[in-house]
Amino acid sequence: MTNALFLALAYMRFHRIASAALIMAIALIAAVPVGTRVVLNASENALGTRAAATPLILGARGSSLDLTLAALYFTDAVTVPVTQGDADAVWDSGLAMAIPLHVGFTARALPVVGTAVDYFDFRGLAVAAGRPMAQIGEAVLGAGAAARLGLKPGDTLVTDAQNLFDLAGAYPLELTIAGVFAPNGTADDRAVFVEMKTVWIIAGIGHGHDAVQSVNGQSVVASPAIQQFNRITPENIDTFHLHQNTALLPASAVLVVPYDAKSAAILQGRYLEGDNPLHLIIPATVIEGLLQTLFRIGRILDAVVLIVGAATVTAIALALSLATQLRAGEMQTLFRLGAHRATIAKTIGAQIAIILSLGAVLAATIVIPLAYLSPQIAAMLVAAAP
């Protein structure tokens, strides 16, 4: 058998390009369906777990899926906002805890999420470095965001510009990093969390004033809108104010956490009327519908891969058959030199076994890292959803 392996390896080294092509084809036949299934399973687990941990979501009537993805994965698909007053009304009902969320702004392409401190307790987020945010202009980074940006407590981060030509609108705001959360393997890891007042300042609903120069010994006070970006400092923090009643200010969605099953039923009944501009949805139900769509797509992909795989296997078998026929003269020479027919068969079998083994190893090197990264891949796919 050792001689057969030696001859098989020698043949493969001589025909290295053809051998490499066969190995790659076998690896892809094995890796593509397995890798697809791994990512789909990870998407199911990630989506289902996060949705199940969120009892109810309050938002403007429209696409339930867009509202769910905005509340769970911080996409900016919500076009019609709710208000802080809507969240306060849930609190005042005495039936549930209401956690407002504002999404849509970014900082270096990462989502900036305005929320209340109740969100961190609700999601079980623990500060690993620094401290929680304590005032406007401060932010706490998810673990993934901190690693990607290379930032730590005490550093600063400027939000991305939304409209470079609107002097009266939103300008970037320099955020001070107060802390970094420990990783929890969800979309929270890639977010930049700020107070609701901070995100309203980013939106241009509130601003402060700075003395930018002195004229005749007197300070001239100007809005930060004429500067490149807003900076909140201990000297000007008291000058920052909002232009509207807080109850009228926007939020993208409200996470509603009922105190018990009866409270949940009562709340859902209050938002059933069709003329109500708000609706209360169960995210687990919405995500279940999305998962069914993903499974249908997965079955279609499996069928396509099966057909392509069968064609590829047929092509590989044909290639090996033709290669064996082309080696007829070589095999005849070996036979005349005294090699037994069994030895010749072992040589060809060893070549096929080596190609299959290397293809399997290469497939494993693709699938194993994919399985490890599948939760992050699933989160990125969801975050990239329009």
C-alpha positions as CSV (number, residue, x, y, z in Angstrom):
1,M,0.0,0.0,0.0
2,T,2.9,2.3,0.7
3,N,4.1,1.9,-2.9
4,A,0.6,2.7,-4.2
5,L,0.5,5.9,-2.1
6,F,3.9,6.9,-3.3
7,L,2.9,6.5,-7.0
8,A,-0.5,8.3,-6.4
9,L,1.2,11.3,-4.7
10,A,3.8,11.4,-7.5
11,Y,1.1,11.5,-10.1
12,M,-0.8,14.2,-8.3
13,R,2.4,16.4,-7.9
14,F,3.0,16.1,-11.7
15,H,-0.6,16.9,-12.5
16,R,-1.0,19.4,-9.6
17,I,-3.4,21.8,-11.4
18,A,-5.9,19.1,-12.4
19,S,-5.6,17.6,-8.9
20,A,-6.1,20.9,-7.2
21,A,-9.2,21.6,-9.3
22,L,-10.7,18.3,-8.3
23,I,-10.0,18.9,-4.6
24,M,-11.5,22.4,-4.8
25,A,-14.7,21.1,-6.5
26,I,-15.2,18.3,-3.9
27,A,-14.6,20.9,-1.1
28,L,-17.2,23.2,-2.5
29,I,-19.8,20.5,-3.0
30,A,-19.5,19.6,0.7
31,A,-19.0,23.1,2.1
32,V,-21.7,25.1,0.4
33,P,-24.8,23.1,1.6
34,V,-23.4,22.6,5.1
35,G,-22.3,26.2,5.4
36,T,-25.7,27.5,4.2
37,R,-27.5,25.4,6.7
38,V,-25.1,26.5,9.5
39,V,-25.8,30.2,8.8
40,L,-29.6,29.6,8.5
41,N,-29.6,27.7,11.8
42,A,-27.6,30.5,13.5
43,S,-30.0,33.1,12.1
44,E,-32.9,31.1,13.4
45,N,-31.4,30.9,16.9
46,A,-30.3,34.5,17.0
47,L,-33.6,35.9,15.7
48,G,-35.8,33.6,17.7
49,T,-33.9,34.1,21.0
50,R,-33.8,37.9,20.8
51,A,-37.5,38.1,19.7
52,A,-38.6,35.7,22.5
53,A,-36.8,37.9,25.1
54,T,-38.8,41.0,23.9
55,P,-42.5,40.7,25.0
56,L,-44.1,43.6,23.0
57,I,-43.1,46.5,20.7
58,L,-45.1,49.7,20.4
59,G,-44.8,51.7,17.2
60,A,-46.6,53.5,14.4
61,R,-48.8,51.5,12.2
62,G,-47.1,50.1,9.1
63,S,-44.7,47.2,8.5
64,S,-44.5,45.0,11.6
65,L,-41.2,43.5,10.3
66,D,-39.6,46.9,9.8
67,L,-40.6,47.9,13.3
68,T,-39.4,44.7,14.8
69,L,-36.0,44.9,13.0
70,A,-35.6,48.5,14.1
71,A,-36.3,47.7,17.8
72,L,-34.3,44.5,17.9
73,Y,-31.4,45.1,15.5
74,F,-31.3,49.0,15.2
75,T,-32.1,49.2,11.5
76,D,-33.4,52.6,10.3
77,A,-36.3,51.1,8.4
78,V,-38.9,53.0,10.5
79,T,-40.1,56.1,8.7
80,V,-43.0,57.2,11.0
81,P,-41.9,57.7,14.6
82,V,-43.8,57.5,17.9
83,T,-43.3,60.0,20.7
84,Q,-41.8,60.0,24.1
85,G,-45.4,60.8,25.3
86,D,-46.5,57.4,23.9
87,A,-43.9,55.7,26.0
88,D,-45.0,57.8,29.1
89,A,-48.6,56.7,28.5
90,V,-47.6,53.0,28.8
91,W,-45.8,53.8,32.1
92,D,-48.8,55.8,33.4
93,S,-51.1,52.8,32.7
94,G,-49.4,50.9,35.4
95,L,-49.4,47.8,33.3
96,A,-45.9,47.6,31.9
97,M,-42.5,49.1,31.7
98,A,-41.9,51.2,28.6
99,I,-38.4,51.6,27.1
100,P,-38.1,54.1,24.2
101,L,-35.6,53.5,21.4
102,H,-34.4,56.0,18.8
103,V,-32.4,54.6,15.9
104,G,-31.3,56.0,12.5
105,F,-28.1,57.9,13.4
106,T,-24.7,56.4,13.1
107,A,-21.1,56.9,14.3
108,R,-18.4,55.6,12.0
109,A,-21.1,53.4,10.4
110,L,-22.2,51.9,13.7
111,P,-25.8,52.5,14.9
112,V,-26.3,55.2,17.6
113,V,-29.1,54.1,19.8
114,G,-30.9,56.5,22.1
115,T,-32.6,54.8,25.0
116,A,-33.3,54.9,28.7
117,V,-31.1,53.2,31.3
118,D,-33.9,50.6,31.9
119,Y,-32.8,49.1,28.6
120,F,-29.5,47.9,30.0
121,D,-31.1,46.1,32.9
122,F,-33.8,44.6,30.5
123,R,-31.1,43.2,28.2
124,G,-28.7,42.2,31.0
125,L,-25.9,44.5,29.8
126,A,-23.1,44.8,32.3
127,V,-20.4,47.5,32.1
128,A,-17.0,45.9,31.7
129,A,-14.9,49.1,31.6
130,G,-15.7,52.6,32.7
131,R,-19.2,53.4,33.9
132,P,-22.7,53.9,32.6
133,M,-23.6,57.2,30.9
134,A,-24.6,59.9,33.4
135,Q,-25.3,63.0,31.3
136,I,-26.0,64.2,27.8
137,G,-23.1,63.8,25.4
138,E,-21.9,60.6,26.9
139,A,-22.0,57.1,25.3
140,V,-21.5,53.5,26.3
141,L,-20.2,51.2,23.6
142,G,-21.1,47.6,22.9
143,A,-18.1,45.2,23.1
144,G,-18.0,44.7,19.4
145,A,-18.2,48.4,18.6
146,A,-15.4,49.2,21.1
147,A,-13.2,46.5,19.5
148,R,-13.9,47.7,16.0
149,L,-13.3,51.4,16.7
150,G,-10.4,50.8,19.1
151,L,-11.9,53.1,21.7
152,K,-12.0,53.0,25.5
153,P,-13.5,55.1,28.3
154,G,-12.4,58.7,28.1
155,D,-12.0,58.7,24.3
156,T,-14.3,60.6,22.0
157,L,-16.4,59.6,19.0
158,V,-18.1,61.9,16.5
159,T,-21.4,60.9,15.0
160,D,-21.7,60.8,11.2
161,A,-23.0,63.8,9.3
162,Q,-26.6,63.5,8.1
163,N,-27.0,66.7,6.0
164,L,-24.0,68.8,5.2
165,F,-26.0,71.7,3.8
166,D,-28.6,72.3,6.5
167,L,-27.2,74.9,8.8
168,A,-30.4,74.8,10.9
169,G,-30.5,71.0,11.2
170,A,-28.5,68.2,12.7
171,Y,-24.8,68.4,12.9
172,P,-22.4,65.7,14.1
173,L,-22.0,65.5,17.9
174,E,-18.8,64.6,19.7
175,L,-19.6,61.9,22.2
176,T,-17.5,61.1,25.2
177,I,-17.1,57.4,25.9
178,A,-18.2,56.7,29.5
179,G,-17.9,52.9,29.4
180,V,-17.9,49.7,27.4
181,F,-20.4,46.8,27.9
182,A,-19.3,43.2,28.3
183,P,-20.1,41.1,25.2
184,N,-23.5,39.4,25.1
185,G,-23.5,38.0,21.6
186,T,-26.4,40.1,20.3
187,A,-26.9,43.2,18.2
188,D,-26.2,45.2,21.4
189,D,-22.5,44.4,20.9
190,R,-22.2,46.6,17.8
191,A,-24.2,49.6,19.0
192,V,-23.3,53.0,20.5
193,F,-25.8,53.8,23.3
194,V,-26.7,57.3,24.4
195,E,-29.5,59.0,26.3
196,M,-32.6,60.1,24.5
197,K,-31.8,63.7,25.2
198,T,-28.4,63.2,23.5
199,V,-30.0,61.7,20.4
200,W,-32.5,64.5,20.2
201,I,-29.5,67.0,20.2
202,I,-28.0,65.0,17.4
203,A,-31.3,65.4,15.5
204,G,-31.1,69.1,15.9
205,I,-34.1,69.3,18.2
206,G,-31.9,70.7,20.9
207,H,-28.7,72.6,21.1
208,G,-26.4,74.6,23.3
209,H,-24.5,77.9,22.9
210,D,-20.8,78.7,22.9
211,A,-19.0,82.1,23.2
212,V,-17.1,82.0,19.9
213,Q,-15.3,85.4,20.1
214,S,-15.2,88.6,21.9
215,V,-16.4,92.0,20.5
216,N,-15.7,95.2,22.4
217,G,-15.0,93.1,25.4
218,Q,-18.3,91.2,25.3
219,S,-18.8,87.6,24.4
220,V,-20.8,86.7,21.2
221,V,-23.0,83.7,21.8
222,A,-23.6,81.4,18.8
223,S,-25.4,78.2,18.2
224,P,-23.1,75.1,17.6
225,A,-24.8,74.7,14.2
226,I,-22.2,77.1,12.7
227,Q,-19.4,74.8,13.9
228,Q,-18.1,71.7,12.3
229,F,-19.7,69.6,15.1
230,N,-21.3,70.0,18.5
231,R,-19.1,69.5,21.5
232,I,-20.6,69.2,25.0
233,T,-18.2,70.4,27.7
234,P,-18.6,71.1,31.4
235,E,-18.6,74.8,30.5
236,N,-21.5,74.7,28.1
237,I,-23.5,71.7,29.2
238,D,-26.0,73.9,31.1
239,T,-26.7,75.8,27.9
240,F,-28.0,72.8,26.0
241,H,-31.8,72.7,25.9
242,L,-34.6,71.2,23.9
243,H,-36.9,73.2,21.6
244,Q,-40.1,71.2,22.3
245,N,-42.1,69.6,25.0
246,T,-40.4,66.2,25.8
247,A,-43.7,64.3,25.3
248,L,-43.7,65.4,21.7
249,L,-40.2,64.4,20.8
250,P,-39.7,61.4,18.5
251,A,-38.7,57.8,19.2
252,S,-38.5,54.9,16.7
253,A,-40.2,52.3,18.8
254,V,-41.0,51.5,22.4
255,L,-40.2,48.2,24.1
256,V,-43.1,47.2,26.3
257,V,-42.5,44.8,29.1
258,P,-45.8,43.9,30.8
259,Y,-45.8,43.1,34.5
260,D,-47.9,39.9,34.0
261,A,-50.0,38.1,31.3
262,K,-53.2,40.0,32.3
263,S,-51.5,43.3,31.9
264,A,-50.2,42.2,28.4
265,A,-53.7,41.2,27.3
266,I,-55.2,44.6,28.5
267,L,-52.5,46.6,26.7
268,Q,-52.9,44.6,23.5
269,G,-56.6,45.3,23.6
270,R,-56.1,49.0,23.9
271,Y,-54.2,49.2,20.6
272,L,-56.5,47.0,18.5
273,E,-58.6,49.8,17.1
274,G,-57.9,50.3,13.4
275,D,-58.1,54.1,13.7
276,N,-55.4,54.1,16.4
277,P,-52.1,55.4,14.8
278,L,-50.1,53.1,17.0
279,H,-50.1,49.3,17.2
280,L,-48.6,46.8,19.7
281,I,-46.9,43.8,18.1
282,I,-45.5,40.5,19.4
283,P,-42.0,40.3,17.9
284,A,-41.8,36.6,18.3
285,T,-44.8,36.2,15.9
286,V,-43.3,38.5,13.4
287,I,-39.9,36.8,13.5
288,E,-41.6,33.4,13.1
289,G,-43.0,34.6,9.8
290,L,-39.5,35.8,8.7
291,L,-38.0,32.5,9.6
292,Q,-40.5,30.6,7.6
293,T,-39.5,32.8,4.6
294,L,-35.8,32.0,5.3
295,F,-36.6,28.3,5.5
296,R,-38.3,28.4,2.1
297,I,-35.3,30.2,0.6
298,G,-33.1,27.6,2.3
299,R,-35.0,24.7,0.7
300,I,-34.7,26.3,-2.7
301,L,-30.9,26.7,-2.1
302,D,-30.7,23.1,-1.0
303,A,-32.4,22.0,-4.2
304,V,-30.1,24.1,-6.4
305,V,-27.0,22.9,-4.6
306,L,-28.2,19.3,-4.9
307,I,-28.7,19.7,-8.7
308,V,-25.4,21.5,-9.1
309,G,-23.7,19.0,-6.8
310,A,-25.0,16.0,-8.7
311,A,-23.7,17.6,-12.0
312,T,-20.4,18.3,-10.4
313,V,-20.0,14.8,-9.0
314,T,-20.8,13.4,-12.5
315,A,-18.2,15.7,-14.0
316,I,-15.6,14.6,-11.4
317,A,-16.4,10.9,-12.0
318,L,-16.1,11.5,-15.8
319,A,-12.8,13.4,-15.3
320,L,-11.4,10.5,-13.2
321,S,-12.6,8.0,-15.7
322,L,-10.9,9.9,-18.6
323,A,-7.7,10.3,-16.5
324,T,-7.7,6.5,-15.9
325,Q,-8.1,5.8,-19.6
326,L,-5.4,8.3,-20.5
327,R,-3.1,6.4,-18.1
328,A,-3.7,3.1,-19.9
329,G,-0.2,3.2,-21.4
330,E,1.3,3.9,-18.0
331,M,-0.6,1.1,-16.3
332,Q,0.5,-1.3,-19.1
333,T,4.1,-0.3,-18.5
334,L,3.7,-1.0,-14.8
335,F,2.2,-4.4,-15.6
336,R,5.1,-5.3,-17.9
337,L,7.6,-4.3,-15.2
338,G,6.0,-6.9,-12.9
339,A,3.4,-4.8,-11.0
340,H,0.3,-6.9,-10.1
341,R,-3.1,-5.8,-11.3
342,A,-4.1,-5.3,-7.7
343,T,-1.2,-2.9,-7.2
344,I,-2.3,-0.9,-10.2
345,A,-5.9,-0.8,-8.8
346,K,-4.6,0.3,-5.4
347,T,-2.6,3.1,-7.0
348,I,-5.7,4.5,-8.7
349,G,-7.8,3.9,-5.5
350,A,-5.2,5.7,-3.4
351,Q,-5.3,8.7,-5.8
352,I,-9.0,8.9,-5.5
353,A,-8.9,8.5,-1.7
354,I,-6.3,11.2,-1.4
355,I,-8.3,13.7,-3.5
356,L,-11.5,12.9,-1.5
357,S,-9.7,13.3,1.8
358,L,-8.1,16.6,0.9
359,G,-11.4,17.8,-0.4
360,A,-13.0,16.9,2.9
361,V,-10.3,18.6,4.9
362,L,-10.6,21.8,2.8
363,A,-14.4,21.7,3.3
364,A,-13.9,21.5,7.0
365,T,-11.5,24.5,7.0
366,I,-14.4,26.4,5.4
367,V,-17.3,25.2,7.5
368,I,-15.7,25.2,11.0
369,P,-14.8,29.0,11.0
370,L,-18.2,29.7,9.4
371,A,-19.9,27.8,12.2
372,Y,-17.9,29.8,14.7
373,L,-18.7,33.2,13.0
374,S,-22.3,32.3,12.1
375,P,-24.0,34.3,14.9
376,Q,-22.1,37.4,13.8
377,I,-22.8,36.7,10.2
378,A,-26.5,36.3,11.0
379,A,-26.5,39.6,12.9
380,M,-24.8,41.4,10.0
381,L,-27.3,40.0,7.5
382,V,-30.2,41.2,9.7
383,A,-28.6,44.6,10.2
384,A,-28.1,45.0,6.5
385,A,-31.8,44.3,5.8
386,P,-33.5,47.3,4.1
